[in-house]
Amino acid sequence: MDTDEQSGAATLGFDHYVFVLRRQWRVVIAGAVLGAIAAAGYLVLAPQTVTATTTINLNVITTEPFSAQRAASGLLDDATETAIARSHVVASRASDLLDGAVSASEIRSASTVTTSSGAAVVTVDYDAATAAAAVKGADAVASAYLTFRSEQAQERISVMVTSLTERIDALNSTLGDVNSQLASADPNSVAFAQATTQQQQILTELDGLLSQRNGLQSVDTTGGIVLSAAEDNELGYAPGRTTTLLTGLAAGLVLGIIAAFVRNPFDRRLRSAAETSRALGTPVFATLDARREDVPARGASADALRVTRERLLVDVYLGTAVLVIDATHEDETSPTAVNLAVVTAQVGHDVQLIVPAGSGEFREHLTTALALDKREDGYAASGTVPTLGVFTATDAGDERQGDLLLTEQTHAAIAGADGETLTFIVLPVTAHPASILAGLRVAQSVVVVAKEHRTTLTEIRWLKDEAEAIDTPVLGAVVERGSRRAGRGGESGIVWPLAGRSERASAREAGGSGHVADSDSVSV
């Protein structure tokens, strides 16, 4: 495969994806909406957790807080501070601050402690069912933690100061004894010299001990300060409203897209002229509104059919037969199928219209609308369109006939048309396959009259395959606008899907169906 073929295949694939998504857009939207609804329901039913955050700055408890040799924050240990903040002792104190509303174990489970800046900044997160409880819990844990640090520091300093005081008192007592010895000893004696040396040693030690005690007594034992209380910080919610809704919407959208591709092969109704054109592989000549009373066509519908007529006359030769397949699935023959013959006759061409499956009521309506003058041979000339004639066979329904619709009289009328007469044979797509195949055989071209939301892809593909099999060209289609809610009415005949020619079907599946743009169609 060369580069151009690969590019064409890639484009066709992308076009197919876009086509399916546009065709099944309601499924995609429904999936997204259901995903959003499911996410909203989850937010309503799932237990909500509110997270409050308190940030504190720890005070470094040291006798040399402004030492230039080592930063104060270097005296703190991350693991130690985290363990203390999450300890049972701190949790018990926090429980007391909350008046016992929450146990120590529950507080430890609900709280999370993280450190930063060398453990100098501690963040306490607390989870609760309500915002008020989360705020109180975070502040209680932070307060209990700072209080515990302060009390622990004070206790350790108190022990050391007590020990130093005892030593100082002992030295003072010894110093008193030495001073007494000095007062009574001969200054020139050895005892006086020894007492003097001992006095100096005691005074030196006392100076050091007094300095240490003074340093300990001047230590700031404050545990730290609260940088931002829980009520000053933004609360966190789990599950998050925005995240959950967006996740549900995205998941629903993905499922909707998958459902669209799964449903598309089973959705056989053709919704628009573009889909009809894609299925037939031919242009749609016009998209119009069709009403029973509009025979002959009037207004915008007549204008669209005139354009259709001119395009048909390019490919249709006088003296030939055109098979018009009525795929509208209405109770009566489509007025559009009849009006194709009428507008062709209005320009002066001799036209013979044959509607083998028309009901008695339809024929009466046609007789009135076209002012038909019936003759005994089944041919009726129109009083309003002089070059139009309608043929009605009298042997229809005879089981001895080769076909119940295309009877011997009908075949004779088709064969008997002169070289200047254009014959339009209108058959419903619900007719027996044998009648449709007979019509394809006697006709030289085919035109399809489809209806939005009524005509199905299966019958169009079957018709196209059978026409191609006997080299009868399908020239195009005219699409009637339809209501999606309208019923199919009473229909009989073909039960779809109907198996087509296998040798043609396999070739079509391998080659794929081409997309024919409907830019030439006329919409009214």
C-alpha positions, 0 to 999 in steps of 0.5 A: 500500500503506497502513502496515498492509500494509507492516508486515504484509509486513515481518513476513512477510519477517522471519518467513520469514528466521527460519523458514529459519534455524530449519529449516536450523540444522544448515547454519548450525552446520556452516558456523560449525564449518567456518569455525572448523576452517579458521581453526584449520588456518590457524593450524597450517599458516601460518608464525607470527610472534612480535613482541617489543618493547623500549622505550628512553628516549634521553639528550639529549647536550648541554652544557646538559641543564637549560637552561630556554630549551628542553626537552631533548626538543626537541633530538631529531628523530623522522626522524633517530632512526628512520633511525639505529635502522634503519640498516645500521650499527646492524643490523650491530652487532646481528648481532654481538651475535647472534653472526652468527646473523642477517644485518644485512639480515634484522635490518633487514627484521625490525625496526620503530622508532617514536618518541613524546614528541618522539623521547625514547621509542623503541620497537623491534619485532622479528619472528621465528619463535620467542619466544626469537629475537624477544626476543633480536633486539629487545634486540640492536637496542636495545642496538646503537642505544644503543651507536652513539649513545653512541660517535658522541657520544663521537667527536664530543666527542673531536674537538672537545676535541682541537681545543680543546686544540690551540688552548689549547696554541697560545695558551699558547705565545703567552702565554709569549712575551708574558710574556717581552716584558713582563718585558724591556720598559720599563713606560713603553714602547709595547712594554710597553703592546702586550704587556699588551693582547695578554696580556689578549686571550690570557687572555680567549680561553683562559678561553673555550676552557677553559670550552668544553673543560671543558663538552665533557668533562663531557657525558654521552654515554650513549645512553639507558636501556632502559625495558622489555626485550623479555622484560618486554613482552607478545609479539605473535603473527601471525596472532593466535589469537583474532582468526583463530579469531573471523574464521573463525567469523564467516566460516563463520557468514555462509557457513552462513547463505547456504548455508541460504537456498540449500539451503532451496528444494531441501530439500523434506522437512517436518520438523515439524508447524509446517512441515506447517501452513505448507505446507498453510495449515491447522492441525495437529490432533495430533502423535503416534506411530503403530505398526502394531499400534495399531489401534484407537489406544491411550493418548496417540495415542488421546487426540490422535485423539479431539481431532482427531475433535471438531475434524473433526466441527465442519466435517464433516457426516454423509452426506459423504465425507472423503478422507484422504491418507496422505503417510507414505510407509510400505510399509503404510497408515498406522494413523493414517489408519485410526484417524481412522475408528475413533475417529469410529465409537467415539462412535456415528456410522455410519462406512464405511472404504474403503482402495482401496490396502491390501495383502492383508497390511494387510487381514488385519491390519485384519480381526484388529484390528477383528474384521471379519465379511466379507460377499459384497458386500465390506462387513465390519462390525467386531465391536469397533466396531459402527458401523464398517464396512470396504468392500473392492471386488472389481473393483480393478485392472481395466484396464477400470475408469475408475480402478484404485483408485476403481472402480465398486464403490467409487463405488457404496459411496460413493454408497450410504451413507445420510445418517447415514453418514460415509465415510472414503476413504484414499488414499496420496499415492503413488497415481496422480494420477488416483486422487487427483483422483477422490478429491478430486472425490467427497469433500467435505473432505480431511485429510492424514496426514503424517510428519516427514522423509518428507512433502515440500513439493512433494506437499503444495502440489500436493494443496492446489492441486488441492483449491482448484481444485475447492473441496474444503476441506483441513481440516487434518493429523495428523502422525506423528513419524518417524525422519530416518534411516528409508528411504522403502521401496518406493514407486511412483506419482507421480514428483515434482515433478508439474506443478499447475494453472498458473493456480493456481500463478502466483496462489499464488506471487504471494500467498505462503503464509501461516503458520498457527500450530500452537497448536491442535495436540495433541502426544503 
